[in-house]
């Protein structure tokens, strides 16, 4: 009987990591590199924005606690500079602060914990597989909001 090889295609891509804690940054870069990704780590939001102006990345991973800017504001800037690029937010305070995708603008919010390496690699791969859908689901930029839109409503709603 022929063996059935499990199809386990994991998309690999360049991943930008933003974290002021160098040890955590190195560890996450190592974990993602072992999974076949090409990680680049920077220690500040400013460095990340400068790098994104010149280079493209498949996924951006950022720490919640950033110097000089809130995570939500930084994610909004990332959306301007790298539209359609999925953003993963990491924090040790997810529950305490009530952080969610909706409250932060991130595509995924992960709690720092012992299971973080596995969750991070899984989420990066998931974001890469979903990237076209993530880009389509993204809210339009402020400059696009003034443009007229065709409103499509589901049938049978009575509206």
N, C-alpha and C positions, 0 to 999 in steps of 0.2 A: 504494500500500500504506500503510495507516495506521501511524503511528509508535507505538512502544510506549514510553510514558513509564515510567521506572523508579520504582517505588513506594519512596520513601525517607523514610518517616515517622520522624522522630526525636522522641521524647517530650521535652518541655521542662518544667523544673520549677525550683523554688527549691533552691539548693544551698548548704549551709553548709560553709565552709572554715575549718579551725583550723590556724594556723601562726604561730609567734612571729617568723618572718622576714618582715618587712613587704614586702620587695621580691618575694619568692616568692609571697606572698599576693596582692599586686596583680596580678602576672603571671598567676596561675592564674584569678583573678576575671575578668581581661580575656579570656582564652582561652575560658572558659565563657560569658561574655556574648556573645562573637562567634558562638558556636554557638546562641544563642537562649535560654540558660538565665538564671536570675535569681540570680546568686551574691551571698552575703553572707559577708564575711571577718571573723574575729575572731582576736585574737592569743593567747588563753589558753583552757584548758579550762573555767575558771570562767565566762568570758564565754559560751562555747558552751552550757554547761548552763543558765545563766540565760535565754539566748535561747530555747532549746528548751522551757523551761517555759512560755513565752508564745506561741511560734510553731511552725508545722510546716514541715518541709523534706522534699523528695523524696529527697535523698541527702546524706550527710555525708562530707566528705573531711578527713582529719586527718593531720598530720605524726606521725612516730614519736617524735621527740625532743620531749618536752613538759616544761614546768617543773612540778615538784611532784607528778607522777603518771606512772605507766608507761602506755604506749600500751594495753596489755592491760586495765589497770584502767579507763582512760578509756573504752575501747570497751564494757566491761561496764556502766559508768555510762550511756553512751549508750543501751544496750539497755534499761535501766530507764526512762529519761526519754523515749525516742523508740522504743518497740518497733515492729519491722517496718520501720524505716528503714534502708536499706542503708548500710554504712560502707566507705569506701575508705581504706586506709592507704598513705601515701607515705613512702619512706625512701631514703636514699642507701646504706643498709647492709643491704639485703635479703639479699644473698648472704652477706656477712660474718657476719651475726647469725642466718642461717637463718630469716628471717621468712617466715611463710606464713599463709594464712587460718586454718589449724588452730591454730597457736601464738599468734596474736594475737586471734582472735575476729572479725577483719574479714571482710567479704564478698569483698574483693579487696585484694591487696597489690601496689603498683606501685613499681618502682625509679625513683628520680630519675635522669633521663638526658636526652640531647638529644631523644629520641623521647617524652619525658613528655607534652608537650601533646597529641599525637595519641592516646597511650594513655589519658590522662585523659579526654578528651572521648568516646572510644569506650567506656570503662568506665562513665562516668556514664550514657551513653545505654543501655548494656546493663543496668545496674542498674535503671534506670527501667522498661525493658521487662519485666524479671524480677521487679519489686518484689512482686507478689502471691505468687509462688512463693518468694521469699526470706523473706517474712513467715511463710508456712506452714511452711517448713523450720526456722525458728528454734527453738532449744531453749526449753522452757518456763521461766518464771521460777521462782526457788527456792520461792516461795509456792505455785506450781502443782504442784510435784513431789510433794507429799504426797497429792494427790488420787488416788483409784484410777483405774487406766487399763486399758483393754481392750487386751490384747496380740494383735496380728494377726501371724501367721506365714505365710510363703509355704507353699503346699502342696507336698508331696513332699520335705520336708527331713528327715523322720523324727523331728522334735522333738515 
